[in-house]
Amino acid sequence: MTGDVTINPSASCLVMTTEILRSMLYRGSEVMREVAWVVFDEVHYMRDASRGVVWEETMILMPHKVHYVFLSATIPNALQFAEWITKIHEQPCHVVYTDFRPTPLQHYLFPAGGEGIHLVVDEKSNFREENFQKAIAVLAERQQMQEAEVDAGGSGRGLKGKGKKGKKDGPSDIYKIVKMIMTKNYHPVIVFCFSKKECEALALQMSKLDFNDDDERELVGQIFKNAISSLSEDDRQLPQIEHILPLLKRGIGIHHSGLLPILKEVIEILFQEGLLKVLFATETFSIGLNMPAKTVVFTSVRKFDGKDFRWVSGGEYIQMSGRAGRRGLDDRGIVILMLDEKMEPAVAKGMVKGEADRLNSAFHLSYNMILNLMRVEGISPEYMLERCFFQFQNNASVPTLEAEKRELEQQRDAITVENETEVAEYYDLRQQVEAFGADIRTIVHHPQHILRFLQTGRLVRVRDGDQDFGWGVIVNYQKNQTPKGKPDPPASQAYIVDTALLCAPGGTASDGLGRGGSSSIRPVGEDGKAELQIVPVALGALDGLSSIRINLKKDLRSKEDRDMVRKSIREVQKRFPDGVPPLDPIEHMNIKDETFKKLIRKTEILEGKLFSSPLHKSPRCAELYSQYAEKQMLAAKVKEAKKKIRGALSVIQLEELKCRKRVLRRLGYTNAADVIDIKGRVACEISTGDELMLTELMFNGVFNDLTVEQTVSLLSCFVFQEKSEQATKLSDELAGPLRILQETARRIAKLAKESKLEIDEEEYVASFRPELMDVVYAWCNGAKFSQVIKLSDVFEGSLIRAFRRLEELLRQMSAAAKAIGNTELEVKFAEGINKIKRDIVFAASLYL
């Protein structure tokens, strides 16, 4: 039983989606009275941000008399989950657990541009440091060669460009790896990419390779032909179907969410039958499908997660690399990581030997949930909040937080400071001076003031966080280039100043300072050992400019030239024992801003008070100050720990629940006694789209005046969630309804804001995406699929997914209209289903 398919619903064993089970529980279905066991497969889905909450609701609402089985890949906190189930259902929950892997894995690194692979984790799970360092050295050498090509005016290209996995001169890296895998008989192989476009591009690079013999080619053709035989003649000629067959015949497959569902299924069948030797897939292939291979390749170790680029997490790596090694067929599985940028050993270890992601609750409130809980007798939204896993996890952290707080209090009370009141006054003054100093630096170091003074040879003081590097010399500066589509960096990182700086030996200069990430560069230690490095320093890490400049050679690569710079810095420091003279912001830099002048005056007054304090001249000043600073830091930590405990003990999201109830009352979904009215009953029926918006549109009569085609087209805004680069140009019959939808969204957002809910009005309005309106309109008017795909840049598979969700929404809207006795609308929505339910969009699954 799924949203669109129901086969034999009166059987003694029912397989269904969690959404169906949830709706049965809310409707009080007959089936629920007879259920004895519920098996939740892949229970780690519970951490999914959008759908996880449905799993949690279902688990809480299930009757106590039912028994449960929860199946999952490794979860580090399985015991905590079992404790929660025991608590909410008052029955024991046993954890049956193994981390034994029948087929051990070997993990290799392939540095970009290299020739071979390096074993970094063997089958006994030992991390081989020296091999890791070798791989990194190959990568560094390659990068230097490319930089040298650029400097020599050649056609050098950064590793971010074509040299990474693309083809420029000679075979690409992925081509070399696949060729090697085939030669060594390590196939079948799954190549994981982190974007649909890259998936297809890499598969096309293999177009010269052929891994199947004549018999296999013929068999692929036969299976493919049978699979698509149910499609109409027109659909069989879709570009996606025609283009993929030649690849499949050569034993190369592609698998991502943008493919037509029927193609994904035929590719899965061919892969299972051993007719595909190389499969290029996105990470969705690693979830829920039992399709192991002998080898798994990662084309990158970083991925874009919707917000920013980050390293692949240990949990994601386990999930995907777990596809390597077929039980009973291979003695070991092979995982190859293509490395295209430098990586710390700790990051690599965390990835390849890290633990699986914890099962953390993704519970959040929705209006549909609140209304359904209000409607069911004997339970309430508060009941749900008290029992959710989110609340349980928070409560579970209280004993640890209490112990931390006690420890911090003991540490704080153990510090006794002589003349504490006097030291406290001095501490406050110094804190104010430092705060004003930071404000002054922000103004002075703003590009509009500082750039004129970043001349080669000027002395600058560098400080990154707590690390004081002392004085260095400016070599050069340039604007910080951000990738296309990314926001501009803050002013403190807008420019990078290459600075000749004395550092402790062993750091990597290219890490830079003040750029937000971790850096291996350290100030000179107590042993006095130092080397001069040219370090890229962000504006924010400059602590002061000097009025002194020294002569610098253009090329500082030779040791003699660097030693000269070192001597010059030491010479300047000797000549000015009271400190290198600074560049005066008002006198030299000519900063005329009145606010700035006030800041300077305030700082001077505070400094006067600070210097006249008796403590300032005391030989014990530094010691007493650091004692008191430590005590203050511990006091702040105690305060933070108390706040965390209060947060963990309070019923989480209770405040949000009150605000949401206020919205429901003001819109007339419930009355003052929290009893559901007619609008609330309609919203209870809708879970596929925004229930408030759809109910408002229905009660405001928006759908009454629209044709069936316009109605279905407008509803597409509620189900499409992917991004499309194409600008939307709508005809008048679609632009009008969209305007009404957007006005309604603004009204609801304003009302939610007035009810103290945190909501961004523009973001909320933009969440209803009109990109598919004209596509759906054309489809409802009988256009062919080959015609509608030309109207949008969205992948075919994504279009079909949107259509299927749209059909589910139409069914819910029809049920909602029926609930209030509006036959006219009920018929209109049902007719909408008939208009879209045809051809390839609703082709039956090959598995059924």
N, C-alpha and C positions, 0 to 999 in steps of 0.2 A: 504494500500500500504506500503510494507516494502521492504527491499533489495531483499528478495527472494520470496515474495508472492504478487500477485496483483489480487484483486477480484473486478470486476465491476468498472473500473476506470472512467466511464462516469456518475456515480451517482451524485445526487445533494448534497450529504454530503459525504465527503472523510475523512477517518481516516488514517493518515500516520505518519511516523517517521519524525523528524525534518530534518534528512539528505536528505530525498526525497524532502521535501519542498525547502531546500537550493539549491539542484541541479536544481529544476524547475525554481527557480528565476534566477540562473546563465544562464540557457539555454533559458530563455524567453519563457517558456511553454505557450501554448494557455490557459490552465486552469487558469493561473494567471490573465488573462484579465477578467475572470468572477467571481472571488472570491469576496464575499461581507464581510464575517466574517471569522476570524481565531481564533480558541480556542486553547490556549496553556495550556495543562494540566500538573500538577506537575511542575510549572515554577521554583521551587527552584532547579531543575536540572541544572539551569544556572550556579551554582557555582561548578559544576563537573569539575575537573582539565582537563580531556581530551575531554569530549564531550560538555561542557558548551559553548565553543566558537561558536559551530554550531548554538545554540539557539540565541546567541547574533547577529551573522551575519544575520540570518534569520529575526530577528525583525528589524534590521536596513534597510535591503534591501526591505522589504515589501512596496508596494505602499501606499501613504498617504490616498487614498480614501477608503482603507479597514478599517473595524472596528475590534477591538480585545477584547477577554476575556482572562484574565490570571487567572488560578486556582492554588491554592497552600495551603500547610499546613501553619501554622503560620510563618510570616516573620516579625521580629521586624522593619525592615526598608522598609515596603511596600510603605510608602508615597514617599520615595526617588525614588523607582523604578517607581512609577506612574508619578513623576515629569520628569523623564528621557523620558518616553514614550511620555508625553505631548510635551516635547521639540523637540524630533526627528520627531514626526509625526504631530505636530501642530494641535492636537485635544485633548479635555479634557479626562482625565482618572480618573474614580471614584474608590475610595477604599471602598469596602464593606467588613466589618471586624467583626469577633466576637471571643472572647476568652472563650465563654461559653462552658462548657463541659457537654453534657447531662448526662453522667455517671461519677460521681466524682471518683477520685482514692485515694486509701490508700497505702502508701509506708512503707514497713517493711524491717528491717535488720535481716539477719540470720548470726551470727558470726560463723566462721569455728569451727567445733567441738562442737558447742553449742547444746542445745536441743530444743529451742523454737525461735519464731520470735518476734521482738520488733517493735512496731508501731512508726515510726519517723516523718511521715507527715500524718496528718489526712485528711478526705475528704474536710475540710474547708481550706486546705493548710497551717495549722499551723505546724511549726517545733517543735517537742517535744524533747527539749535538754536533759531532764533527762533520757528518754528512749534511746537516742543515746549514752549517757555516759555509761548506763548499758550494752549495746551491746558491746561497746569498752572494758569495764571491763572484760566481759566474754572472749573476744578474747585475752586480755592481760594475763588473768589467764591461758588460754589454752597454750599460747606461753611459759609462765614460766614453766608450767608442762612439756612441751616437752623439754625445755632447761635442766630442772632438770633430766629428763630421760637420756639425752645425758651425763650430768655430772656424773650421777650414772653408766655410762657405759651400760645403757639399750639400747633398740632398738629405742631410740627417733629419731624423724625425724622432720626436719624443716617444716614449713607450706608450703614451696615451693615444698616439696616432695609429697609423696603419701598421706599424711594426709589431703591434701587440698580437693580434690573432689574424689580422687581415693579410691579403696577398699584395706584395709590392714587387720585391725581386726575389725570385726563387720560391720554393714551397712555404706555405704558412706553418706556424707552430702546430696547429691542430691537425693539419695534413700529415706532418711528420709523426705526431703521436699515434694517429689512427693507423698509419702505415706500419709503424713499429708493433702495435697491438696485433695487427693481422699477421705479420711475419712471425711473431712469437706465439701465435695461436691463443691469445688472451681474450678472444671475443666469445660471446656477444658483449658489447660495451654500451653503456648509457653515458652520453655526454651532457652534463647539466649546464645550461646557460641561464642567465637571470633576466632575459628579455625575449619576447616572442620573435622580434625582428632578428635578433642575433642568432636565434635557433635556426631560422630559415637561411640566413646568410651563410652560416657555417656549413649547413648541409649542402648548399649549392657549391661550396668550394670542393666538395668531394666528387663533383660530377665526372671526373676522369676515372675514378676508381670503380671497380665492379667486384662485388664479393660473392655473387651467386652464380651457380652453374646453370646450364640450359634448363634442366629439370625444375630447379628451384624457381627460375624466372617464370616458367610456364605455370607452376603451381600458384605463385603470387598473382599472376594475371587472372587465373581461374577464380581464386578466392575473392579477389577484388571485384571481378565481374558479378559474381553471385551476390556479394554484399550490396552492390549499388543497383541490383536488378529491380528492387522495389521502388526506385526513384523514377520520376517522369523523365522522358527523353530529354527535355530541356534542362532539368537539374543535373543530368549526367554530364552535361557539357559545361558545367561551371568551371571557371579557371582553376580553382583550388583542386578540384577532382582530377582535371586533365593534367595539371602540372606535377602532381605528386606521384602518379603511377610510374613514370620512368625511373624515379628515385627508388621507389619500393622494389621494383624489379631488380635493381642492382644491390639490394640488401641494405638500403639506407632509409631510415624513417625519421619523421618529425612528430613531436607530441607536445602540444600546448593548448591553452584554453581558447585560442582564437580559431582552432580548426573546427570544421563541421563535426558534430557529435558522431555521425556515422563513420567519418574518416578516422576519428580517434579510436573508435571501437575496432575497426578493421586493422588498424596499426597495432593495437594491443594484441589482437588474435594472431597476426603475423609474427609479432615478437615472441609470443608464447610458443609458437610452433617452430621457432628457430629459423624463420625465413628472413628476418632482419638481423644483420650482424652489428650495425651501428645505429643507435637511436639518439637523436638530438632532442632533449626534452627540457621543459622548465620544471621548477621544483614541485609543481602540482603532481607530477608523475610519481613522486616519492611517497605520496600520501594515499593510503587506502587500497592501493593496487598491489597484488602479490605478483610482481614481475621482476624477479632478480636477474642479474647479469653476472658475468665473470669479473668484469672491470667497470669501474665508475670513474669518469673524468670530470673535474670541475674546471670550467674555462676561466673562472675568476675567483678570487677569495674575498671580493667585496661585492655588496649588492645594494640596490636602492630600495628602501623599504617604504616608499611613499613620502618620507620626510627628508631623509638624507642618505648619503652613501656610508655604509659601515661594514666592518668585518662580518663574515658569516658567523653566526653564534654556534657554540658547541652543540646545542640541541638540533639546530638545522643541519649541521654537518653530520651528526649521528644518523638523522632520519634519511639523508640522501646517500651517505656512504654505506648505509645498511643494505642498500640494494646490491652491493658487490658480494660475490660468493654464493653459488647455488648449492643448497644443502644436498648432499649425496652425489653431487656431480663434480664439484671443485674441492681440492684440498685446501685452497686459500682464496680469498678475494683480494682484488688489487684496486687500490684507490690512487688516482694521480691528480695532484693539485697543480694547475698551471699558475705560476707565480709571476705577476707582472709589476710588482713593486716591492720595495724592501719591507721586511716584516720582522718585528722583534721575536726572539725565541719564545718569550712568555706568551705572546699572542698566538703563535703557531701551536704551542703546547695546549693552550686553552681551547683551541679549535679542534685539533686532532685527538686530544686525550681528555677533552672537557666532559662534563657530565650533561645528561639530557636536561632539557628545559623543565623547570618545576611546573606542576599543575597548579596554576594560580587562577583564582576565580575571575571571570570577566563579567560578573553580575552588574547589570544596570537597570534602572527603572524605565518602563515605557508606559504610555497611556493605556495601550491595549491590555497590558498586564494588570495595571491598577484597576481598570474597569471590570475586567473578568473576575478579579479577586473580590471586588465589592459585590459582584452579582452572585457569587457562590456562597451559600449559607455556611456558617461555622468557621470560615477563614477570612482573613483580611490582608491588605497590603503589608500591614505591620507584622503579621504572622510570617509572611514571606521574608521580610527583611531580617527578622530575628533569627531565622533558620538558615539563611543562605550561607554558602561556603565562604563568601567574602567576609562576613561577620565572624564566622568561626576562626578563620585565619588571623583576623585582627585580634580576637580574644586570646588566641593561642600565644600571641607574642607578648602578652602582659607580664607573665612571670620573668621572662628574660629582661624586659624593659625595667621592671621593678628592681631586679638585681643590679642592672647597669646604673640605675639612679642611686641606689644605696652606695655602690662603689664610688661613684663620682662625688657624692656628699662627703664620704669619708676622706677622699683625697683633698677636697676643698677645705674641710675643717682641720686637716693636718697641717695646713700652711699657716704659720703665724708670722705676721709682718710687724716689725717694730714701728712705732709712731704711725699706725695705719691711716689715721685721718689725714695727716700731713702728706703721706705718700699718695693717698687717694686723690687729693687736690692736684698734686703734681702730675699724676697719671692722666686725669681728666684734661688738664691743660695741654699735655703732650699729644693726647688723642685728637684734640681740636686742631692743634697746629698741623698734625699729619693729614687730617681730613681736608683742611684748607689747602695744604701743599699739593694734595692729589688733584683738587679742583684747578689750582693754578697750572699744574703740569698739563692737564687736559686741554686748557685754553692755549698754552704756549705751544704744545705739540700738535695743534690742529694744522692740517696741511696748509691752510691759507696763511698761517704765520711762520711755520717752520721751514717750508720747502726752500726758501731763498737762502737759508743758512746751512743747508746740508751740503756744503762744499767739500770736495776731496781734501783730506788732510786735517779737517777740524776735529778737535778732541771731543768725544761724547762719553757721558757716564751711562752705563748699562745696568739695569736691574730688572730681573724677571721674577716676579713674586717675592719670595724671601731671599732670593739669591742675588747678592751684589757682586757684579763682575768688575767693578771699578772703571777706570778710563780706557777707552779704545779710540781708534782713529777711523773716520769715515773714508771708505774707498769709493763708494758709488751709491746711488739709490734708484729705484724704479717703482712704477705703479704695480700694485698687487693685482694680477690678472685673475678674474673669476670666470669659471666655466659659463658658457651660454645658458641662460635660463635660471641661473642661481642669483640670489640677491647680492647687492654690493656689500663688501665687508664694512664694519664700523670704521669710523675715522681713525681709531687707534691701530687698525690693521690695513689702512688704505694704501700705505707705501711701505716698501721693504728697504731698509738701509743696510748695505753690505759694509760690515765693520771689522777692521783688524783688531782682534781681541785676544788678550792673554787668558787661556783656559787651562784647566787640568787636562793632562794628556788622556787620549782614548775616546774622546767624544766624536760624534759625527757632525761636522759643521753644517751639512745641508739640513739637519733637523730644524735649525733656526731657533730664535727666542721670541717670546711674546706672541706666538701665533696660535695659542689656544691648545695645541696638542702637547704630548709629552716629548721632552727633549733629552738627549743623552749628554748635552754639554753642561759642564759643571765649572764653577769658579775655581781659581787656584787654591789648592788645599794648604794645610799648615806646613807641609813639607817643602812648600815653595816651588815644587816642580811645575813648569808651565810650558805651553807651546803656543805660538801665535797662529790663530786660525782666522780665516775670512768667514764671518758668521752672518747669515741674513737675519736682521733684527727688525721686528715690527716697530712702528712709531711708538706704540704704547709701552715698549720696554726701554725707551730712552729716559734716563732719569735726570739728565741735564746736559746743556751744551756749554762748551767753554769758548771764551773769546780767542783762544790760542789755536793757530793752525800750524802744521808742520809740513815740510816738503815730502811728497810721496812719489815713488816711481810708478809708472803705469802698470808694470808687470811685477807682481810680488811672488812669482812661483819659486824663485831660487831661495835657498836657505840664507845666503848672505843678505839679500834684500829684506827678508823678514826679520833677521837679527838687527838690521839697521832701525827698523820701525820700533822694535822692542826697546832698543837703547834710547831712541828719541822719547818714547813715553816715560821711561824711567828718569831721563834727564829733566823733563818738564816738571815731574813730581818733586825732584830734588830741589829745583830752582824755586818752587813755591811750597815751602814746608807747611804753611797755614792752609793749604788747599789750592787747587788749580782755579784760576779766576773764571767765574761763570759769565755767560753772556746775559747782560741785563735786559729783561723783557721789555721794559719801558724805554730805557735810554738807547740800547743797541737795536732791539728788534722793533721798536716803534709801535708797540701795541697800545692803541689809544682808548680802547673800550673802557667806559666808566665803571661797569660792574667789576671788571678785572682790577681796576685801580683800588676800588673799595676792598676787594679780596686781599690785595697786597697790604693795605692799611690795617685791616683786621688782624692779619697774620703778624704784622710788626708789633701791634699792641700785645697780642698773646705771647709772642716770643719775649717781649720785655718782661712780662709777668713771670714767664718760665725761668728766664735767666736770673731774676731777682729772688727766686725761691731759694731758701737756705739749703734745700736738699740738692739743688743743681750743682753746688760747689762741693758737696760732700763726697769723700772718696768711695762711700758705699752706695752712691746713687744708682749705678747700673744694677747692682745686686738686688737692692730693695725694689727697684722698678720691675725687674723681671719676675721677682717673687709675687708682687701684687698682680702683674699681668697674667701670670699663670692662674692665680686664684680667681681672677675675673673670668678667664676663659672657662674654668671648671664650673663657675656659677652659671654661666650662659648655657653650658651643656646640661646642667641639672634642670634648668628651666625648660630646655628643649625636650628632655626626657619626660618631664611631668606633662608637657603638652601632648607628647606621643601617647602616654598612658591614658590621658583623658579621651583622646581621639579613639584609641582602641576599645575603650570600655563603652563609649556611647554607641547607640544603634546607628551604624553608618547609614548615610543617605536619608535619615529620618527628616532632616530639614528640607531636602529636595522633594521628598514625598509630600510634605505640607504645601510646598509651593505648587507642585503639580496638581494637587487636589483643589487648590485655589483657582488654578486655570480652568479646571473642569467645571467648577461651580459657576465661574463667571461666563463661561460659554454655554451653560445650560445643559451640561451632560449629567450632572448630579445635582441634588438639592442640598439644602443646608444640613440635613441629617445624613448626608453621604449615601442617599438612596439613588439608584440609577434611573434616569429619565429616558425618554424615547431616543434622544440623540446618543446617549451612552450605549444603548442596546445596539445601535447601528455600528458604532465604533468597535464594539466587542467582536464584530464579525470580520474586521479588517486587520490583517497582520502583515500583508505583503507590501503595503505602501504606508505612507504617513496617515494614520487613522484620523487625526484631527482635521487635517486639510481635506481629506476625501469626504468626511462627514459634513464639513462646512459647505463644500462645493455642492453636495447633494441637497442639503437643506436650503441653500440659497437659490436652488432651481437652476444652477448653471447647466447641468446635463439635460434639463427638459428642452432647452432651445437648440441643442446641438444635434447634428445628424449622428448616426451610428459611427461613421468613419471619423468624424471630428472627436467624438467621445473617446474612442479607442486611442486615437492619436494623442489626445490630451493626457490620457492615463499613462502613456509611455514615459512621461516625465518622472513618474514615481518609481519606475523599475530599472531605469538605465543608470548605472553608476560608474562606468568607465570614462576615461578622458578621451576627448576627440579634439584633434587640432583644427578641424574644419569650422569656419564661421557659419552660424546658422542664419539662413535667409528664408523666412517663412512667408507663405501666401497669406492674404487677409483672413481667409476662413480659419487659419490656424493661429495667426498672430493675435487675433481678438481673444479667444479662449485663454491663450497663454498669459495675456495681460491680466485677465481676471484672476487666474491662478496666482500670479505674482503679487497682486494687490492683497489677496486673501492671506498669502504667506506673510506679508508685511504686517497685516493686522494681528495675526496670531503671534508673531515674534514680539510685537510691541506689548501685547497683553501678557505674554510670558515674562517679559522684562519687568513690567509693572508688578508682576506677582513674585518678583525677586529671584527668577531663574536666570542662570548665566547663559545667555544666548547671543550670538552675533547675528544681527538682523540680515546683513548682506550675505553672510555665509549661508544662513538658513534659506534665503530666497534662491541663492545660486545652487542649492542642493537639489532643486527640481530641474533636471537637465532636459532641455528641449531638442537636443541633437538628433533624436530619432523620430521626431514628430512627422516630418515629411516622408521618411522611409515607411513608417507604419501606415500613414495615410494612403500612400501609393499601393502598399500591400493589400489594404482593406478594399481598395478599388480594383483589385484583380491583377495587379502587376506581377510579372514573373520575378523569381528570386534573383535571376541574373541581371534584371533591370534595377531592382532596389539596392543591390550591393554597390552600384555605381553612384548612388546618391549620398554615400557616406564613406569615410575612411576607416570605419570600424571593422575589425576582423569578422569574418563570416560566423565563426563560432560564438563570438560575443553577441552578435545580432540575434542568433537563434536562442541564446540564453535569455536575452531580454524579451523576446516574443513568448517564451515559455513562462516566464515570470508574469508577463502581461496577461496571459491566459488565466493564470492562478488568481491574479488580482480581479479580473473580470468576473470569475466565479464567486469570489468573496463579495464583490459589489452587488452581484445579482442576489446573493443570499441576504445581504444587508437591506436591499430594496424590498425583498420578500418579507423581512422581519417587520417592516413598517407598513406593509400592505400596498406598496406602490407597484402595481402590476405593470404599468407602462414602462417604468425604468427597469424592472426585472427583465422584461422582454428585450429591451434595448441592449442591456449588457449581455444577455444570452445570445442575441443576434451578433454582437461584437465577437463572441467566441467563435461562432460559425464562420465569420469573415476571415479570421486570422488562422484558423486551424486547418491548414492544408499543406500539401506538398512536402518539401524537404524540411520545412520548419518543424513539422510534427511527425517526421518519419519515425517508425517504430524502432526501438533499440534492437541491435543484433543479439543481445543477450536474452531477450524475452521470447 
